[in-house]
Amino acid sequence: MMGYGYNDGGVWMWVFGGLMMVGVLVLIGLAVWAVIAATSRGNRSQATADTSSAEMSGRARTRQMLDERYARGEMNSEEYTERLHTLGL
């Protein structure tokens, strides 16, 4: 009997099986990459938040010092605004 052309089925079974295996490995690789990217992004955000909070407290303190000097009359309005502009506050 001829078997209706099923003699070549073994080759296609190996081809599709190999393609499915590659597809599964790609999906696993993408999942691992996504977890690593999300984890490193969280660490980077935390480091940035720590830096910006320290920077903001420094900026707030600098602004407070300028406000106090202006309130005591140690500098006029023009000097006060010039220093604020220079410091980027």
C-alpha positions in Angstrom: 0.0 0.0 0.0 1.1 3.5 -0.7 -0.3 5.2 2.5 -1.6 8.2 0.6 1.6 10.2 0.7 2.2 10.0 4.5 5.7 8.7 4.0 7.1 12.3 3.8 5.2 13.3 7.0 8.2 12.5 9.2 10.3 15.3 7.7 7.6 17.9 8.3 7.0 16.7 11.8 10.6 17.4 12.6 10.6 20.8 10.9 7.4 22.0 12.7 8.6 20.5 16.0 11.9 22.3 15.7 10.1 25.6 14.9 7.8 25.2 17.9 10.8 24.5 20.1 12.5 27.7 18.8 9.2 29.7 19.4 8.9 28.5 23.0 12.6 29.4 23.6 12.0 32.9 22.2 9.0 33.4 24.4 10.9 32.3 27.5 13.8 34.6 26.5 11.4 37.5 26.1 9.8 36.8 29.5 13.2 36.8 31.2 14.2 40.0 29.4 11.0 41.7 30.5 11.5 40.7 34.2 15.1 41.9 34.1 14.2 45.2 32.4 11.4 45.9 34.9 13.6 45.1 37.8 16.4 47.4 36.6 14.0 50.1 35.8 12.7 50.0 39.4 16.2 50.3 40.8 17.0 53.1 38.5 13.8 55.0 39.4 14.6 54.5 43.1 18.1 55.9 42.7 16.8 58.9 40.7 14.2 59.5 43.4 16.8 59.5 46.1 19.0 61.9 44.1 16.1 64.2 43.2 14.8 64.3 46.8 18.2 65.3 48.1 18.5 67.8 45.3 15.1 69.2 46.1 15.8 69.5 49.8 19.0 71.4 48.8 17.1 73.7 46.5 14.4 74.2 49.1 17.1 75.1 51.7 18.8 77.5 49.2 15.4 79.2 48.4 14.7 79.5 52.1 18.0 81.2 52.8 17.4 83.7 50.0 13.9 84.3 51.3 15.2 85.0 54.8 17.9 87.4 53.6 15.4 89.2 51.5 12.9 89.4 54.4 15.7 90.8 56.7 16.5 93.5 54.0 20.0 92.2 53.3 19.2 92.4 49.5 16.8 94.3 47.3 14.2 92.9 45.0 16.4 93.1 41.9 19.3 91.2 43.6 16.8 88.7 45.0 15.3 87.9 41.6 18.7 87.9 39.9 20.0 85.2 42.4 16.8 83.2 42.0 17.3 83.2 38.2 21.0 82.4 38.5 20.4 79.5 40.7 17.5 78.2 38.6 15.0 78.4 41.5 
